[in-house]
Structure formats: structure tokens, C-alpha cells
Amino acid sequence: MSDERVISLRNPWFTVSVGGVIAIAVISGLIGFIWLPSQHADFSNEGLWTTICRAAGAPSTWYGNDATAAAGSTGDKPSDVVVLPPLAHVTASADSIGRGATIATQNCSMCHGVHGIVQVTAPVLAGQYADVIYKELRDYQSGMRPSAIMQPIIANRSDQDLHDLANYYASLSRTGPAESSGNAAGGSDSGSASASDDAAGRSAVRLAMQGDPIRNIAPCAACHGQLDRKGAAPWLGGQSSVYLVGQLTAFAKGDRHNDINEQMRNAARHLSQEEIDALARYYAAQQ
């Protein structure tokens, strides 16, 4: 019997086996972390290091100190406000709702209505989830969601004020559909819907309820409440189609960037303008 050691560079079987494993690992790494990600439009335009980090599931830059300022200036810094939905048995106090009603009447009614009446370019707040309103107010206050109108109004408001406002609007009843499917922005007159309008409507329902996995678009309803809801994801039914088109377009262009982990930007940038319009009409006609 040979006395030659198995784990030894003098053993040709060991040398070939180890070399083969190393070669396979290197080739797999090059393909998985560089070549395949570089073929995807989402990964190929930000440099090799970002490509590798995203393929590995790690951020290319950790947000902090100088990196925070740099990221914020390019609109890539994520929102630092994560709000979980309240427990089902937890309800806002009457005092909180009353304080919120006072603040809303004095500061918010011009754009959002006293009872959340539908506006064209401002979101409907009546019946909206409290965690959604609170997060957006925090993002306005911090400048994460820029607005020349909203920021001065709430700049000096306390955290309790923001909670009170959120609780007040969440306590109101939803107002119902903002528009009929035929009269929503970009829609046709009642009774004269064309085949293209019908196709757009079917496409909107499919995107809302099923998404488009091939384009990495999750179902809208998986986050916004018809199938399931994620914290701080708003109820979209009954919003003005003009407002929805504006927000989806802002997400698609990266002008709005207060979505956690770029969830909305990743979905919206894959939508065509026709799909954005159709989705806006679909949700404007919902309650």
C-alpha cells in the first residue's frame, strides 16, 4: 500500500480536484457577480463596484457622514422613517383626533378639504391609513419628500402634532371613487369606450392584481391593500388620476425618492406612460 498522503500537492488527484474547484468558483463568481448583472439595464450603468455589490445583495455605499450628504444630493438616500401599521385593537384617542381636527382645519383644509374631499392635485386623506400619513409628514418635514407647500406648513410641528393629524384623517370615512372610469383623466366619454381603452383597462387590472414578474413589477395590490398591505403603503382607491399620474411619473423619473428600498421607483420606471395613465384611471374609479 502506498504511504503517499492524500492531502498533498504531490498527489495529482488532490491537485487536480482542488484546482478544478477553485477554477469553477472563480468562473462562477465572474459570471454571477459581473457578467450577468452587467447585462441588466438596472445594473450596468453605475460602475463595476455597484454591480458587484448589488449582485451580492449589499449596498455599494453605506449611508453615513459624507456618504449621506452625497447620496442625498443625488436623490439616492433612502427614507429613514419606517412605520409599522398599528395593531388591530389599537385605536387613536378622541383627544388625539380632536387635536388633529383643529390643526387640519386651520392648515390643511385649503388643499385637502375639511373632511378630506377629493382634490385634483392633492391626495385624498380621509380614511387613509394613519401610518401612511405620519410617514409622509415626517418625510416632508425632513425634506426627504420636497414640497414648497408642505414643508413650511409642518416645519415646526411636533411629533405629536403629526400623529394627531394622521389619527384625525384616518378616523374619517373614505369618500368613494374620485372619477368614473370613463371620465378619469385620459379616459373616453361614457358609452364610447374604444377597444384600446378596454385593453388599457385590462392591462391596469392585471398590473394591479398580478403585476408583471418578467419586468420585476410586483402587484400593486400586494402592498396597497387589496391583496395585502405593507406598512406606510397608502390606500390608492379614490385618488385623483391626475395626482396618481404625477406621483407615478415622479417615481419613474426619480424625482420622488422617499420610498423604502426604492420599491416604487423600481416598479414605476418599468411602466410605460400608457400603463401609468391606465393604472391612475383604474384606482381613481375605486373606492
C-alpha positions as CSV (number, residue, x, y, z in Angstrom):
1,M,0.0,0.0,0.0
2,S,1.3,3.4,-0.9
3,D,2.4,5.7,2.0
4,E,1.8,8.9,0.0
5,R,-0.6,11.3,1.8
6,V,-4.0,12.1,0.2
7,I,-3.9,15.8,1.0
8,S,-0.6,16.7,-0.6
9,L,0.4,18.7,-3.6
10,R,2.4,15.7,-4.7
11,N,-0.8,13.8,-5.1
12,P,-2.0,14.5,-8.7
13,W,-5.7,13.7,-7.8
14,F,-5.7,16.1,-5.0
15,T,-4.0,18.9,-7.0
16,V,-6.4,18.5,-9.9
17,S,-9.5,18.3,-7.7
18,V,-8.6,21.5,-5.7
19,G,-7.6,23.3,-8.8
20,G,-10.8,22.4,-10.5
21,V,-12.9,23.6,-7.6
22,I,-11.0,26.9,-7.5
23,A,-11.4,27.4,-11.2
24,I,-15.2,26.7,-11.0
25,A,-15.6,29.1,-8.1
26,V,-13.7,31.9,-10.0
27,I,-15.6,31.4,-13.2
28,S,-19.0,31.2,-11.3
29,G,-18.1,34.4,-9.5
30,L,-17.2,36.3,-12.7
31,I,-20.5,35.1,-14.3
32,G,-22.7,35.7,-11.3
33,F,-21.4,38.9,-10.0
34,I,-20.1,40.7,-13.1
35,W,-21.3,39.3,-16.4
36,L,-24.9,38.5,-15.7
37,P,-25.7,41.7,-13.7
38,S,-23.9,43.8,-16.3
39,Q,-26.4,42.6,-18.9
40,H,-29.3,44.0,-17.0
41,A,-30.1,47.7,-17.6
42,D,-30.7,48.3,-13.9
43,F,-27.1,47.3,-13.0
44,S,-25.0,48.2,-16.0
45,N,-24.9,52.0,-15.7
46,E,-23.4,52.6,-12.3
47,G,-20.0,51.0,-12.4
48,L,-18.4,47.7,-11.7
49,W,-18.3,48.0,-7.9
50,T,-22.0,48.9,-7.7
51,T,-22.8,46.0,-10.0
52,I,-20.9,43.5,-7.8
53,C,-22.4,44.9,-4.6
54,R,-26.0,44.7,-5.9
55,A,-25.4,41.2,-7.2
56,A,-24.2,40.2,-3.7
57,G,-27.2,41.9,-2.1
58,A,-25.1,44.5,-0.4
59,P,-25.2,48.4,-0.7
60,S,-22.3,49.9,-2.6
61,T,-22.3,52.8,-0.2
62,W,-23.3,52.8,3.5
63,Y,-25.2,55.9,4.3
64,G,-23.5,57.9,6.9
65,N,-21.4,61.0,7.4
66,D,-20.1,62.3,4.0
67,A,-21.8,59.5,2.1
68,T,-25.1,60.6,3.4
69,A,-24.8,64.1,2.0
70,A,-23.5,62.8,-1.3
71,A,-26.4,60.3,-1.5
72,G,-29.0,62.8,-0.5
73,S,-27.8,65.3,-3.2
74,T,-28.4,62.7,-5.9
75,G,-31.7,61.6,-4.6
76,D,-30.5,58.1,-3.7
77,K,-30.5,58.3,0.1
78,P,-33.4,56.1,1.3
79,S,-36.1,57.4,3.7
80,D,-35.1,56.8,7.3
81,V,-38.7,56.6,8.5
82,V,-40.0,53.1,8.8
83,V,-43.6,53.0,10.3
84,L,-45.4,49.8,11.1
85,P,-49.2,49.6,10.9
86,P,-50.9,49.8,14.3
87,L,-52.2,46.6,15.9
88,A,-55.8,45.9,15.0
89,H,-57.1,46.5,18.5
90,V,-55.3,49.8,19.0
91,T,-57.4,52.9,18.3
92,A,-56.5,56.6,18.5
93,S,-57.8,58.5,21.4
94,A,-60.6,61.1,21.0
95,D,-58.2,63.7,22.3
96,S,-55.7,63.0,19.6
97,I,-58.3,63.0,16.8
98,G,-59.7,66.3,18.2
99,R,-56.3,68.0,18.2
100,G,-55.7,66.7,14.7
101,A,-59.0,68.1,13.5
102,T,-58.1,71.5,14.8
103,I,-54.7,71.5,13.1
104,A,-56.2,70.2,9.9
105,T,-59.0,72.8,9.8
106,Q,-56.5,75.6,10.3
107,N,-53.7,74.4,8.0
108,C,-54.8,71.6,5.7
109,S,-58.4,72.2,4.6
110,M,-57.5,74.6,1.7
111,C,-55.8,71.8,-0.3
112,H,-57.2,68.6,1.3
113,G,-60.7,69.7,2.2
114,V,-62.2,69.9,5.7
115,H,-63.3,66.3,5.6
116,G,-60.8,65.1,3.0
117,I,-62.9,66.0,0.0
118,V,-61.3,64.9,-3.3
119,Q,-58.9,67.4,-4.8
120,V,-57.3,67.2,-8.2
121,T,-53.6,67.7,-7.4
122,A,-53.6,67.0,-3.7
123,P,-54.1,63.5,-2.2
124,V,-57.3,62.4,-0.6
125,L,-56.6,61.9,3.1
126,A,-59.9,60.9,4.5
127,G,-59.8,57.2,5.6
128,Q,-56.1,56.9,4.7
129,Y,-54.0,54.7,7.0
130,A,-52.6,56.7,9.9
131,D,-49.1,55.2,9.5
132,V,-49.1,56.3,5.8
133,I,-49.9,59.9,6.7
134,Y,-47.5,60.0,9.6
135,K,-44.6,58.7,7.4
136,E,-45.3,61.2,4.6
137,L,-45.5,64.1,7.1
138,R,-42.1,63.0,8.5
139,D,-40.6,62.9,5.1
140,Y,-41.9,66.3,4.2
141,Q,-40.6,67.7,7.4
142,S,-37.1,66.2,6.9
143,G,-37.0,67.3,3.2
144,M,-36.9,63.7,2.0
145,R,-40.1,64.4,0.1
146,P,-39.7,68.0,-1.1
147,S,-42.6,70.3,-1.3
148,A,-42.7,74.1,-1.3
149,I,-46.2,74.0,0.1
150,M,-46.0,71.2,2.7
151,Q,-42.6,71.9,4.3
152,P,-43.3,75.4,5.6
153,I,-46.7,74.3,7.0
154,I,-45.3,71.4,9.1
155,A,-41.7,72.5,9.6
156,N,-42.2,73.4,13.3
157,R,-44.8,70.8,14.1
158,S,-44.1,68.4,16.9
159,D,-44.1,64.7,16.5
160,Q,-47.3,64.6,18.5
161,D,-48.9,67.0,16.0
162,L,-48.0,64.7,13.2
163,H,-49.5,61.7,15.0
164,D,-52.7,63.8,15.7
165,L,-53.1,64.8,12.1
166,A,-52.6,61.2,11.0
167,N,-55.2,59.9,13.5
168,Y,-57.7,62.6,12.5
169,Y,-57.7,61.8,8.8
170,A,-57.6,58.1,9.5
171,S,-60.8,58.4,11.5
172,L,-62.7,59.9,8.6
173,S,-64.8,57.8,6.2
174,R,-63.4,57.3,2.7
175,T,-65.1,59.5,0.1
176,G,-65.6,56.9,-2.6
177,P,-64.4,56.9,-6.2
178,A,-62.8,60.1,-7.4
179,E,-63.8,59.6,-11.0
180,S,-65.8,57.3,-13.1
181,S,-63.8,55.0,-15.4
182,G,-65.0,56.9,-18.4
183,N,-64.3,60.4,-17.1
184,A,-60.9,59.9,-15.5
185,A,-58.0,61.8,-17.0
186,G,-57.2,60.4,-20.4
187,G,-60.4,58.2,-20.4
188,S,-63.1,58.3,-23.0
189,D,-66.7,59.6,-22.6
190,S,-69.3,57.3,-21.1
191,G,-70.6,54.7,-23.5
192,S,-67.9,55.3,-26.1
193,A,-65.0,53.3,-24.7
194,S,-62.9,52.0,-27.6
195,A,-61.1,48.7,-27.9
196,S,-57.9,50.3,-26.9
197,D,-59.5,51.7,-23.8
198,D,-60.7,48.2,-22.9
199,A,-57.3,46.8,-23.5
200,A,-55.7,49.5,-21.3
201,G,-58.3,48.8,-18.6
202,R,-57.5,45.1,-18.6
203,S,-53.8,45.9,-18.5
204,A,-54.3,48.1,-15.5
205,V,-56.3,45.4,-13.6
206,R,-53.6,42.8,-14.5
207,L,-50.8,45.1,-13.2
208,A,-52.7,46.0,-10.1
209,M,-53.7,42.4,-9.1
210,Q,-50.9,40.3,-10.7
211,G,-48.0,42.6,-11.6
212,D,-45.6,41.6,-14.3
213,P,-42.9,39.3,-13.0
214,I,-40.9,39.4,-16.3
215,R,-40.3,43.1,-15.7
216,N,-39.9,42.8,-12.0
217,I,-43.2,44.6,-11.3
218,A,-45.0,43.3,-8.2
219,P,-48.8,43.5,-8.0
220,C,-49.8,47.0,-6.7
221,A,-52.5,45.3,-4.5
222,A,-49.8,43.3,-2.7
223,C,-48.6,46.4,-0.9
224,H,-51.5,48.9,-1.2
225,G,-54.3,46.9,0.4
226,Q,-56.5,44.9,-2.0
227,L,-54.5,41.7,-1.6
228,D,-52.2,42.6,1.3
229,R,-50.7,45.8,2.8
230,K,-47.2,46.8,3.8
231,G,-46.6,49.4,6.4
232,A,-46.7,53.0,5.1
233,A,-48.1,51.9,1.8
234,P,-51.2,54.1,1.0
235,W,-54.6,53.0,0.0
236,L,-54.9,54.2,-3.6
237,G,-58.6,53.9,-4.3
238,G,-60.4,57.2,-4.8
239,Q,-57.3,59.3,-5.5
240,S,-57.5,61.7,-8.4
241,S,-56.0,60.2,-11.6
242,V,-54.1,63.5,-12.1
243,Y,-52.4,63.1,-8.7
244,L,-51.6,59.5,-9.3
245,V,-50.1,60.1,-12.7
246,G,-48.0,62.8,-11.2
247,Q,-46.7,60.6,-8.4
248,L,-46.0,57.6,-10.6
249,T,-44.2,59.7,-13.1
250,A,-42.1,61.3,-10.3
251,F,-41.2,57.9,-9.0
252,A,-40.3,56.7,-12.5
253,K,-38.0,59.7,-13.1
254,G,-36.5,59.5,-9.6
255,D,-37.8,63.0,-8.7
256,R,-39.7,61.4,-5.8
257,H,-37.4,59.2,-3.7
258,N,-38.9,58.7,-0.2
259,D,-39.9,55.1,-0.9
260,I,-38.3,52.5,1.3
261,N,-35.6,50.5,-0.7
262,E,-36.7,52.1,-3.9
263,Q,-39.7,49.8,-4.1
264,M,-41.9,52.3,-6.1
265,R,-39.1,53.6,-8.3
266,N,-38.1,50.0,-9.2
267,A,-41.7,49.3,-10.3
268,A,-42.6,52.7,-11.9
269,R,-39.6,53.0,-14.1
270,H,-40.6,49.8,-15.9
271,L,-44.1,51.2,-16.7
272,S,-45.0,52.9,-20.0
273,Q,-46.8,56.2,-19.9
274,E,-49.9,54.4,-21.2
275,E,-49.7,51.9,-18.3
276,I,-49.3,54.7,-15.8
277,D,-52.4,56.5,-17.2
278,A,-54.4,53.3,-17.1
279,L,-53.4,52.5,-13.5
280,A,-54.3,56.0,-12.5
281,R,-57.7,55.7,-14.1
282,Y,-58.3,52.3,-12.5
283,Y,-57.5,53.5,-9.0
284,A,-59.4,56.8,-9.4
285,A,-62.5,54.7,-10.1
286,Q,-62.1,52.5,-7.0
287,Q,-63.4,53.3,-3.5
